[in-house]
Amino acid sequence: MVDIDLNSAHRQLGATNPLIQCITNTVVQQFSANVLLAVGASPAMLDHEADAAQFTQIASGLLVNFGTATSHQFLAADSAIDAATTHEKPWVLDPVSIGAADYRTTRIRRAAAAGPTAIRGNASEIAALAGFGLGGRGVDSTDDVDAVLPAAAELARETGAVVAVSGPVDAIVAHIDGVDHVAHVHGGHALMPLVIGTGCSLGAVTAAYLAAATDTTVAEAATSSDARAAEGTSTSATLTAVIAAHAHFAAAGASAGEHATGPGSYAVAFLDALHALSAEELARVRVEVDALESVAS
């Protein structure tokens, strides 16, 4: 079974302060920037086609989210994704509202085919991207997380990405050494869906954790004489980074719920909790990692 070291991933994030380029929707740009700062990363909302690719070469990681995409953002994403691939920068695709409109859906599918490091969405979005559903209502999901795990596994095999499905209990799926692994991450709070940007900013934080893990992953692969072992190490480190991002959110979300009286106070408490997260709080997050076949049975 894959060994998941959440505190190591968290320490790497704090030590590296990764610069995350966000091509994301206008509704959540400020909240996402504040979330990245709170977890120890640096945000950059460069999303114009004239300089997006050049900045991707500087950035540590990239988020692509077409929630309120403009023509500039579509073109910026194309060039930034190409640059991320060329320069081996980790990048995350958030397929917001796939299936809601034909053009948006086509562009999201094109991005998914370009080899994202991770894909993060709600259950309906992941099912639609995998070709098993019609999508959700904007940022809302109409599907159950565990019901779309086969679709998530298929998407992980097709794209090579770690696929994260957000819900009351998050599920993260990865294909490693011929086996589909799934991690369930428990935590969060019922007020989280009432604060715009919690899901979209999770995509940004996932990119940050992936960027922080990249140097270690590259070093481990470079010292391995076994190409298959090196590939397995790389995928395991990617899975760990994605799980750690979700665990960070789960712990902070639960903590914020202890102090909030409604969505407004929850948003403030959530940012504070993200920033103040301790190793002990992270260690208390319930994470279950299994082979997908054993979960299905």
VENZI-V750054 format. One record per residue. N is the residue number from 1. NEAR is the number of other ideal C-beta (glycine too) atoms within 8 Angstrom. Layout:
N_NEAR / N_NEAR
//
This chain:
1_6 / 2_10 / 3_5 / 4_11 / 5_7 / 6_14 / 7_9 / 8_8 / 9_15 / 10_13 / 11_8 / 12_11 / 13_15 / 14_8 / 15_7 / 16_10 / 17_8 / 18_13 / 19_12 / 20_18 / 21_15 / 22_16 / 23_14 / 24_16 / 25_12 / 26_5 / 27_9 / 28_14 / 29_11 / 30_6 / 31_13 / 32_16 / 33_11 / 34_9 / 35_14 / 36_16 / 37_10 / 38_10 / 39_13 / 40_8 / 41_15 / 42_9 / 43_11 / 44_10 / 45_9 / 46_10 / 47_10 / 48_8 / 49_8 / 50_4 / 51_7 / 52_18 / 53_10 / 54_8 / 55_12 / 56_15 / 57_9 / 58_6 / 59_12 / 60_11 / 61_17 / 62_17 / 63_17 / 64_15 / 65_14 / 66_17 / 67_13 / 68_7 / 69_10 / 70_6 / 71_5 / 72_9 / 73_11 / 74_11 / 75_10 / 76_14 / 77_15 / 78_9 / 79_12 / 80_17 / 81_13 / 82_10 / 83_14 / 84_13 / 85_9 / 86_6 / 87_8 / 88_5 / 89_14 / 90_14 / 91_14 / 92_18 / 93_14 / 94_16 / 95_14 / 96_13 / 97_14 / 98_14 / 99_11 / 100_9 / 101_6 / 102_5 / 103_6 / 104_12 / 105_13 / 106_8 / 107_12 / 108_13 / 109_10 / 110_8 / 111_13 / 112_14 / 113_7 / 114_9 / 115_8 / 116_13 / 117_10 / 118_16 / 119_17 / 120_13 / 121_14 / 122_14 / 123_17 / 124_17 / 125_16 / 126_17 / 127_13 / 128_16 / 129_14 / 130_13 / 131_6 / 132_9 / 133_11 / 134_5 / 135_12 / 136_15 / 137_6 / 138_7 / 139_10 / 140_8 / 141_10 / 142_7 / 143_12 / 144_7 / 145_14 / 146_7 / 147_7 / 148_17 / 149_15 / 150_9 / 151_13 / 152_15 / 153_14 / 154_11 / 155_16 / 156_15 / 157_9 / 158_7 / 159_12 / 160_7 / 161_13 / 162_14 / 163_16 / 164_15 / 165_16 / 166_13 / 167_11 / 168_4 / 169_8 / 170_13 / 171_15 / 172_15 / 173_18 / 174_14 / 175_12 / 176_11 / 177_5 / 178_4 / 179_8 / 180_12 / 181_15 / 182_15 / 183_13 / 184_9 / 185_15 / 186_9 / 187_11 / 188_9 / 189_10 / 190_5 / 191_12 / 192_11 / 193_7 / 194_6 / 195_12 / 196_7 / 197_11 / 198_12 / 199_11 / 200_18 / 201_13 / 202_13 / 203_14 / 204_18 / 205_15 / 206_17 / 207_17 / 208_18 / 209_15 / 210_17 / 211_16 / 212_15 / 213_15 / 214_12 / 215_8 / 216_9 / 217_12 / 218_8 / 219_8 / 220_12 / 221_11 / 222_7 / 223_5 / 224_10 / 225_2 / 226_6 / 227_6 / 228_7 / 229_8 / 230_12 / 231_9 / 232_10 / 233_12 / 234_11 / 235_12 / 236_11 / 237_12 / 238_16 / 239_16 / 240_15 / 241_14 / 242_17 / 243_16 / 244_15 / 245_14 / 246_15 / 247_14 / 248_15 / 249_14 / 250_14 / 251_15 / 252_12 / 253_15 / 254_11 / 255_13 / 256_15 / 257_12 / 258_6 / 259_7 / 260_14 / 261_3 / 262_7 / 263_9 / 264_6 / 265_10 / 266_16 / 267_10 / 268_9 / 269_13 / 270_15 / 271_11 / 272_10 / 273_13 / 274_13 / 275_8 / 276_7 / 277_13 / 278_6 / 279_7 / 280_6 / 281_10 / 282_15 / 283_8 / 284_7 / 285_13 / 286_7 / 287_12 / 288_7 / 289_10 / 290_9 / 291_10 / 292_14 / 293_7 / 294_7 / 295_10 / 296_7 / 297_4
//
